[in-house]
Each structure stands twice: as structure tokens, then as C-alpha cells.
């Protein structure tokens, strides 16, 4: 019976398809910014594997279409591919399609030129991003050459751009400056990595529209454009990792309204849970973590405006490896001399439980944006955003009867108001002026580390850009005033208000005159006011076993940077060379000082914030070569030198040389499996030999003598890692399911990384396999 | 088609439950602050005369901030036996917190160690024990012999769930370990 119905159905379907392949899919394309028709877009129907280009009137058409579901992808230079879904039942499909250049039109002005980029920026998107799914933002960004991570154990990754991090880099989450307690080395960015459709890193202060203090660079976390499809669509992401048995589940649904033209929304959520991580030889006790995030985006696109409301909440709980939380310097020396954690820490079994020491962070963001296109061809945009970051750090309890309260509890609220006017383009020239105002309030409970304070920052900027076929020139000027007031509860000490102000400027020139080659040179002069922790921190840093003291007399850092970028691209080759040189005067850093601070737990090294003149120079090189359409190889080199000019020695805690080589093979499409690829990646990280030769830290030598060094331990040895990944796409119900499998540290290499704060205590994670699924619907 | 709908439903459930789960967004009402160990008092009672001498180390603002304000020299008579009892205090609070009681209550997780420096003629023994019969050491007996001087280090270790007989001093984390290798001690 069943078979009969099935056959009947088949016959019906077959008849239908023969009989009714008479429909068409067509549309007209216009540019949301300029209202002009788009003439150079290509349109693909994935199910039929048919593509076409639109004509000079922006019109395209596919004929002889059978009833069914179709995915239409519109590709246009400088835009994200636009995906549409057409259901053909009994009539043809026709739509007027408006193409938006990017969700944040601001970014377009400075980051991208039409043909070549003026600014040295690198992106992580599509398949590269898919292979990092499940990992945190900081860990994902390590894929970009020149970006490394300041690590605290296996869960906390903080991005470093060419040696600079924390308050020297700026993260723009959804167009809003991420403001939390970003000064701390163990404070990772509080952003759900799944909300990013693209991660962009701008190295150096090559754009001034986001803030003057980003001496190191800017990270843009950009979400996907809202759908234009009035049917429900979305995706489910699943990822499972073998090492810490981490499971990640992410879902998003979106829909454009049928009733209100131009209105669309998206809801998304991510849940993540990991247990103890494992080094090649032992479990890392209390290294589990969990994360729970939700976000909501509402957008209304009208003929002349785009309005957007975005809300997100991120919360996590991260266990801190038990063996890293030490009582005093004796414990630290014991941990270092033993070379591995003691048996009572090592000999544990896997669990998901998270105990003290741990940290809990919650970050909320509410953003309202309005973009208005003007009749003269220009536009203005206003963004109002509020953020609240609540960080709690829990040390180990002294007694089981001790209070459950955290030791450190910091709440920081920030309001940002940004306004920008983009002048209409006139004879190859574009320009924008903007105003930014920020207000911040910090309040703490329990132990003092940084005081309560309020802060206001006002900035104005102007950017002008010239662009023709061969050359792009960009100049920017910015003025900022930072005012810190109401500094209270500083354990009895009284501090007055503080104010810093100055100009920043930059200039960039890029040319494509030479065949296959583009060359760019950028120069900038920027500054950064000392951060709150650099001026006022006063307390014990657990795990680091040191007492950190701020200095209220610090002055602002001043940075002059030049960088150059060379890109050579042919069918076979793609070579990208970036060289930079930065002079940072009054560079603020932590210096071990003498004598140590005496406490009831013995003498702790005292680290004081000091200023020096620093010089950073280095190069990042990427070269890829396509042997055939299927087979390609890539090599990456990242080298950095950082020098303390005053003390005539190297700066501490800087990334060591890093080299990578990879081979990528793309297989032909099979019947079910499409876009198949396999990739092997080899990483060599050199030992950091450029460290200060001497310091004030007492180190007991094996022969019993005491020497004074800049660190408790010499930087760990060089290491080699082997990673691999494979990926494929399976078509299922008219949608492509993406499957990616990755293998990290395949050889289960035992190693320690210099930039991991836990290098004193334990090895890095051993081999880690993962499977990731992306199921769109 | 049905399966697609199921995935849709699944995703909606995920998103909804995630939203619902974020209920712990409230700040807690004020909880007690953690105990801070600021002070150790060494009470030494001459077993013959019952005369009590107290020697103090105190850093009332805790780790960081100002340096310790009192670090006494222990003066002892030669060839004498003293009964030692320790009191551990939190003087950053008013009223002063007594931490000794908590250490005794959770004695199975704590242990004091006394380490006289070489050449100082004092030996420390008879440490009292916890509920499991393992050494605790908030009371002990100090026995001096000939005139000498040196240092006595007093260490408090926290060993939750890992305390065992004959533990080395390196086991656990350190709650107390005095600077400069301990109290300067003169026997005369």
C-alpha cells in the first residue's frame, strides 16, 4: 500500500514537473546607498547550478523554472553575498532587490576601497570562520597573521595585535566600542563568537573614527545582514570537541515581515559547556567553563533610512586551573621547580563541575542606530548604546564555612553616543565628520583593586578620502578629551580629578599602478591616556603572585607609527607583506621593583606601573601559491621586535616569532558532497629569546645561589604543532548543511606557550578533535 | 519539509530556553566579606613560672597597601620549656575577627609548621592534633637549650581534602608564611 502511494506520488510529481516548467525567476537590483541600478552583479540559483549577470538596467531573469524551492545568491563587488529564497508554486517570481553595501556603512568609508584596500586589514570569514566555530573570539583571531593571544589557561584568550593588547586595542562589537574591564590580562572579550559573520582586524592606528586610544589596532565583529525573506529562516550550529568534551549549541531564527515592508528581526542564542581540559599527560583540575548568550536584532529598512535595535546578553562562568592559584611566592617556586602540578591536583577525573577559583562575567549591550540617506547623496548616522559589564572573581575559600561572596566584584556601566555625517561623494572625493561622547561609571564591592570612578570622553574627528583608478589617499584628524572624576573608596587615599586631551592624525596612500601589485604606506600620530588600573590599581594579583601598584603621575602615551603594505596577486600567487615600525613614548608597562612587599604570607614581588620610550617593529608575511585549481599552499611569518629604549633592553611579555605552513586540497563536487576540502597546517613557534636580561625578581638557582631576573622562569622552549581540517557541504531539503571536522595538536605535543600566564604551572592542551555542523533552514 | 519545520521548532526552543535561563542577573544582597589574615600572635608560657610573653606580627591592611607595622623579636630563656599557643586574627575589621577558632573547627584541612633556622637552639614538638589525629599545631611545646639566635618560621598550610600523615611543607597552599624567614629569636 505504502509503495503504491509512493509510486503514485512520484508519478504525480513527474507529471507536474514536465507539465509546469514554465515559470521564471527575475528581479531588478538597486544600490541602497546611491539608489542607482546595479549593473555588475552575478546571480546564481544553487539548485540548478545556473548563473547569469544582470543587464545594464539591473535586470536579470531565469526562464523555464519548475515549481519548487530555490536559493538565489546575488554577488556584487564589495558586498556580502545576498541570499534569497524563492518558492514557485503556480506563478513566476519577481522582486525588486535593494543591495546594502554593509551593515555598518561607516566601515565602508575607511576600511575598504572599491578595488584595493587602503588600510592594512585582515579578515576571517566564511570557511575560515566556520572552522573556528565553537572557539572564543580571541582564539579564533589567532588565525590572522600577526594576531596572537594573551592566554590564561585553556579558556581565556585575549587578542594581541602586533604585540599590543588590552586598552591599546579596541573591539567594536556590532559597531559599538566594547567597554568592560578590558585592562586585565585575564579578562577576555565578552562577545558571543557566533554573532560574528566576519571578524576584521585593522592593525595599527590606521583609522581614527573609532577612538584615539587604539594604538595597537581595531577588531571589528560584524554580524550578518538581516534577511529580506518573509519566510522563517535561520540556522542551527552544533560543535563538539574531544579534549574537554565541550559541547556548543547555537541557534538563530530570522524573518522579514510580510505586513511591514522592510522590517525584519533575528533572535539568536548560544550555549556552551566544557569540562576539564587535558594536557598530554594529565587533566587540568577545574578548567571547565560555561557560557550562555542571547541576542535580538530588529531592523527597519525604508527607502531613505535604516533603523536598528540590538540587544545582547553574554554570561559565562570560567573555572581557573586549581594548580595556578597559589598562596605566595614559595608556592609559586614549588610549582615551578616541580615542573608539573602535584599529584593531588593532577590525579583527578573528568567532570563538568566548576569550583573556586573561578570568574563569572555578564555583559549586556543595548544599541539603537539610525542611518538616514539625504537628498544630496550624503547620509548621517547616530548610534546610542548602553553597556553594563559585571565581573566577579572568586578565589579559593580559606574555610569551608567562609562566605560564598566573590573576592572581587566590579560593575561598569557605559553609555556611548556617536554621530557621523558622510558628505556626498564629489569628484572622487568622500569625507565624513563625527562626534563621539562616552560616559562611564565603575563601582566595586569587596576587595579593592581599582577604585570607584566616573569617566567622560569626548571626541571629534574628520576623515577625507580621495580615490581614483590608481590611487587612494586618506587623511584623518581627531581630537579627544578624557576626564576622570569622583574617584572614591580608594582605601583612604584621596585622588583628584584628572583630564587628558590631545590630537591624533593619520595619512595613508595606496596605489595599484603597477600590474598585479598594490602598495600602501600609512603614517599615524596617536595617543592614549593612562588607564585606570595603570594609575590606581593597588592589590594582589592571585596566580601571578605579585602586588601591582598604579602611579597617579603617569602621563599619556604618544605613538608615532609608520607601516607599509605590499600585495602581489596573480592567478597563482597571492603575496601580502606588511612591515611596521612604532615609536611609543611614555609607554606604560609593569616593572618589577625593589624591595618586595612584605605580607603575612611572605614577601611578594612588587610590580609598579612605569613609563619608558618603546620601539616596536616587525613584519607579517603571507604567501599563497595555487599549483592547480585543487591544490594550494600557504606560508605565514610573523616576527616582532620590541625594545625598551630607556633601559636599553627588550620588553617583557611579547609574542615570539611564529611560522606557519599549510596545504589545502579542494576535491571536485560529488553527487551529495560539495565544496569538499582538506587542509593540513603546521605551526612553529620559536622560543622568546628577546626578554630583559635582568630584573628584580629573586630566583633560586639549582646550585642554591640567588640571581635577580626579570621573570621567575625563562620563556618556554620552541614548539611545533600539527593541525588538520576537512569540510564538506551536503544538500538537504534545498539547503546546504555544512560539516567541518578539525584536529588540533594531532601529535599530542607537550608544550608551553610564553604568553600563557599558566606557563609556570602546567602544559597546554593536548590533542583536540572537533566536529561542527551548520544546519540552515 | 517536515524535518525543516522540526529544526525550526528546535531552534525556537533553544532560543526561548536560553532567554529564560538568564534569570540570575540580579546582584546579590550583601554577603560577608572573606576573612583576611592580618595578625599572628605567638603566646609563649614559661612552663615553670607560668609567665606569658606574647610576640606579634601584624599587617592590619592585609596584602599590599602599607607594610607590616609590628614584627616582634622573640626573646627566650635558655634551657626552658614553653607552652606555645597561636592566635590568628583579622584586625582589618572592627570588632577584630578571630580566625583561630575557624582553623580549629576546620583543623582537618589546616596545619601549622614551625621551622627554626639552623644554629638556633630551640626545638618545637608536641603539636596538638585535629579530629583525625593528624598534626594541627595551634598549640605546641618549645624547648630551648644554649644561648643562640636565629629565626623561627611559622607556616600555616591550607589542605582541603588532601591532608595526610607526614605531609611535606610543600603540600597545599600557604595561608601564613612570615617574611624574612620568620620571627627573629634570641635565646639568652
Interface residues (C-beta under 8 A of the other chain):
Chain A: X232 X234 X235 X236 X249 X250 X251 X252 X253 X267 X268 X269 X270 X271 X292 X293 X294 X313 X315 X325 X326 X327 X328 X330 X331 X334 X342 X344 X362 X390 X395 X396 X397 X398 X399 X400 X401 X402 X403 X404 X405 X407 X411 X446 X447 X491 X538 X539 X540 X547 X549 X597 X598 X599 X600 X601 X602 X603 X604 X733 X735 X775 X777
Chain B: X1 X3 X4 X7 X8 X10 X11 X12 X14 X15 X18 X19 X21 X22 X24 X25 X27 X28 X31 X32 X33 X34 X35 X37 X38 X39 X40 X57 X59 X61 X62 X63 X64 X65 X67 X68 X99 X102 X103 X105 X106 X109 X158 X160 X162 X170 X171 X173 X174 X175 X176 X177 X178 X179 X180
